[in-house]
Amino acid sequence: MRGIVTLTTDFGLRDPYVAVLKGQLLRHDPGLQLIDVTHEITGYDPAEAGFWLERIGRYFPDRTVHLAVVDPGVGTARALVAVSSDRQFYLGPDNGLLAAIAERPGAMARSIESGVLQSLGIAVHGGPTFHGRDLLAPVAARLAAGKLSFEALGDRTRLEPGGGRLRVTPAVRGWRGTVVTIDSFGNLISNLESQSHVGSGSWAVLIRGVRARSVRTYGAAEPGELVALVNSWGLVEVAVVQGSAARRLGAERGDEVLLEEVVPDA
């Protein structure tokens, strides 16, 4: 099987940055399969990228390399790192992006050391503003193609905590979470997980002072209705059926989401 590299960035598609990143990967191994996860991560937001990386690995074959470049500190002293978890590899800057993955049971993090890069013929002191192209892509290509082992990347390390990670806290009759991302349909995707936070009874979501009743599917509500449901990622989502919840509510990433158990009237 040819090596697989996925790409997650905040580059967008207007400029040639994504194409150049792919070109660099293919230049080092033309047989790679390249898969775009997304290039529309909110600019300079490693937390949003890490949120999605936590969830995509299970859908890829073993030894897939996930290259993530959301790097507001590019050119500074922050390190470049790799994480091995669940027979997948994740590469990116040590800025909290890979922190949650590194905390999984059995995960291991290694620094990508300058001596290793130099031994591979990679110019460590090249351009200071595009480490994804100049440093991470050559490593990702070799790792995916089996030309470089994970163990050879560098010493084991502890990653910087994910300062932007949004946590779930208990509430009076449920849980308090946060809108982590808003998809292209205007659905508000929270960090509340069905397995951990949604009980077996009826529930509702309160966001921006508006309550959304829970439904099992979009089709269980009328077009234009504001609802809450567990989406295909197993996360609580607020949506407007055939519309945009973000536009309806004026909601933004970071808004509080209160998941409440609905207590039947006595």
C-alpha positions in Angstrom: 0.0 0.0 0.0 1.2 3.5 -0.8 1.8 5.8 2.1 -1.1 8.1 3.1 -0.6 11.7 4.3 -3.6 13.8 5.4 -3.4 17.6 5.5 -5.1 19.9 8.0 -4.3 23.6 7.8 -5.6 27.1 8.1 -4.2 28.1 4.7 -7.5 28.4 2.8 -7.5 27.8 -1.0 -7.1 31.3 -2.3 -3.3 31.2 -2.2 -0.8 28.5 -3.5 0.3 27.3 0.0 -1.7 24.0 -0.1 -0.4 23.2 -3.5 3.2 23.9 -2.5 2.8 21.7 0.6 1.6 18.9 -1.6 4.3 19.4 -4.1 6.9 19.2 -1.4 5.4 15.9 -0.1 5.3 14.4 -3.6 8.8 15.6 -4.5 10.1 13.5 -1.6 7.9 10.5 -2.6 5.7 10.7 -5.7 3.8 7.6 -4.7 2.1 9.1 -1.7 -1.6 9.4 -1.4 -2.6 12.9 -0.2 -5.9 13.5 1.5 -7.2 16.9 2.4 -9.0 16.9 5.8 -9.6 20.7 5.7 -7.8 23.9 4.9 -10.4 26.1 6.5 -9.4 25.9 10.1 -10.0 29.3 11.7 -6.8 31.2 11.2 -4.1 30.8 14.0 -6.3 28.4 16.0 -4.5 25.2 16.9 -7.4 24.2 19.3 -9.9 23.8 16.4 -7.4 21.8 14.4 -6.7 19.6 17.3 -10.4 19.1 17.9 -10.8 17.6 14.4 -7.6 15.6 14.5 -8.8 13.8 17.6 -11.7 12.5 15.6 -10.5 11.6 12.1 -7.8 9.0 12.8 -10.2 6.0 13.3 -11.3 6.3 9.7 -7.9 5.9 8.2 -5.7 2.8 7.7 -2.8 2.0 10.1 0.3 4.1 9.6 -1.5 7.0 8.1 0.5 10.2 8.7 -1.6 13.3 9.7 0.3 16.5 9.0 -1.2 19.5 10.7 0.0 23.0 10.0 -1.7 25.6 12.1 1.3 27.5 13.4 0.9 31.1 14.7 4.4 30.7 16.3 6.2 29.7 13.2 9.8 30.8 13.3 10.0 31.0 17.1 11.5 28.6 19.6 8.4 26.4 19.7 9.3 22.8 18.8 8.1 20.5 16.0 6.8 17.2 17.3 5.3 13.9 16.3 2.8 11.7 18.2 2.1 8.0 17.7 -1.4 6.9 18.8 -3.6 4.0 17.8 -1.3 3.0 15.0 -1.4 6.5 13.4 1.2 9.3 13.3 0.5 13.0 13.9 3.0 15.7 13.0 2.8 19.4 13.8 4.1 22.3 16.0 4.2 21.9 19.7 1.5 24.6 20.4 -1.3 22.6 21.9 -2.5 21.2 18.6 -1.5 17.6 19.3 -1.9 17.8 23.1 -5.1 15.9 23.4 -3.9 13.1 21.1 -0.6 12.8 23.2 -2.7 12.3 26.3 -4.5 9.2 25.0 -3.6 5.9 26.6 -0.6 4.3 24.9 0.3 7.5 22.9 3.9 8.5 22.6 5.3 11.9 21.7 8.8 12.6 20.2 10.5 15.8 19.3 11.6 16.2 15.7 15.2 17.1 16.4 17.4 19.4 14.3 20.1 16.7 14.1 17.7 14.3 12.5 16.5 16.9 10.0 20.1 17.7 9.1 20.9 14.0 8.6 18.1 13.8 6.1 19.5 16.7 4.2 16.7 19.1 5.3 17.9 22.7 5.7 17.1 23.5 9.3 17.9 27.1 9.0 16.0 27.8 5.8 12.9 30.0 5.5 11.5 31.1 8.9 7.9 31.4 7.9 6.9 28.1 6.2 8.0 25.2 8.4 5.2 23.0 7.2 6.7 23.1 3.7 10.4 23.2 4.6 10.6 20.9 7.7 7.5 18.9 8.4 6.6 17.9 4.9 9.9 16.1 4.2 9.6 14.2 7.5 5.9 13.3 6.8 6.8 12.0 3.4 9.6 9.8 4.6 7.5 8.5 7.6 4.5 7.7 5.4 6.7 5.9 2.8 8.4 3.8 5.5 11.8 5.4 4.8 12.0 6.9 8.3 10.9 5.3 11.6 9.0 7.1 14.3 11.6 6.1 16.8 14.3 7.8 14.7 12.7 11.2 14.9 14.1 12.2 18.3 13.8 11.8 22.0 10.5 11.2 23.8 9.0 14.5 25.0 6.0 16.0 26.8 3.9 18.3 24.8 2.8 21.8 25.7 -0.7 21.7 27.1 -3.5 22.7 24.8 -4.2 26.2 26.2 -7.0 26.7 23.8 -8.8 23.5 24.6 -12.4 24.0 25.6 -13.5 21.9 28.5 -16.8 20.5 29.7 -18.0 21.2 33.2 -21.0 20.0 35.3 -24.1 22.1 35.4 -27.1 22.0 37.7 -29.1 19.5 35.6 -26.6 18.5 32.9 -23.4 19.8 31.4 -21.9 23.1 30.2 -19.8 23.0 27.1 -18.7 25.2 24.2 -19.2 25.7 20.5 -15.9 24.5 19.1 -16.5 24.9 15.4 -19.2 25.9 13.0 -19.6 23.9 9.8 -20.4 25.2 6.3 -24.2 24.6 7.0 -24.1 26.9 10.0 -24.4 24.0 12.4 -23.0 24.7 15.9 -20.8 21.8 16.9 -20.0 21.5 20.6 -17.5 19.6 22.7 -20.3 17.8 24.5 -20.1 14.0 23.7 -23.0 11.7 23.5 -21.3 8.9 25.4 -20.2 11.1 28.3 -22.8 13.8 28.6 -26.1 12.8 27.1 -28.4 10.7 29.3 -31.1 8.3 28.2 -34.0 10.7 28.9 -35.2 13.8 27.2 -32.8 16.7 26.9 -32.5 20.2 25.5 -29.8 22.7 24.8 -29.7 26.4 25.9 -27.6 28.7 23.8 -27.6 32.5 23.7 -30.8 32.5 25.8 -32.7 30.2 23.3 -33.7 26.7 24.1 -33.5 24.0 21.3 -35.3 20.7 21.8 -33.5 17.5 21.1 -34.4 15.3 18.1 -32.8 12.2 16.7 -32.5 13.3 13.1 -32.9 16.5 11.1 -36.0 14.9 9.4 -37.8 14.7 12.8 -38.3 18.5 12.8 -39.9 21.0 10.4 -37.8 23.1 8.1 -36.7 26.2 9.8 -36.9 24.7 13.3 -34.0 25.2 15.8 -33.1 21.8 17.2 -30.3 20.0 19.1 -29.1 16.5 18.2 -26.2 14.1 18.4 -24.4 14.3 15.1 -22.4 11.8 13.1 -19.3 12.5 15.2 -21.1 11.7 18.5 -21.2 15.3 19.5 -24.1 17.6 20.5 -24.9 20.0 17.7 -27.4 22.8 17.4 -28.9 23.2 14.0 -31.7 24.9 12.0 -33.3 22.3 9.8 -32.5 23.4 6.2 -31.0 26.6 7.5 -28.2 28.1 9.6 -28.2 28.1 13.3 -25.1 30.4 13.4 -27.0 33.0 11.4 -30.3 32.5 13.3 -28.7 33.0 16.7 -25.7 35.2 15.8 -23.7 32.5 17.4 -19.9 32.3 17.3 -17.2 29.8 18.2 -16.6 29.9 22.0 -20.3 30.5 22.9 -21.5 28.5 25.9 -23.7 25.5 25.3 -25.8 24.3 28.3 -27.1 20.8 27.9 -30.1 20.2 30.3 -32.0 17.1 31.2 -35.7 17.8 30.6 -37.7 16.9 33.8 -41.2 15.8 33.1 -44.0 17.7 34.8 -45.3 16.1 38.0 
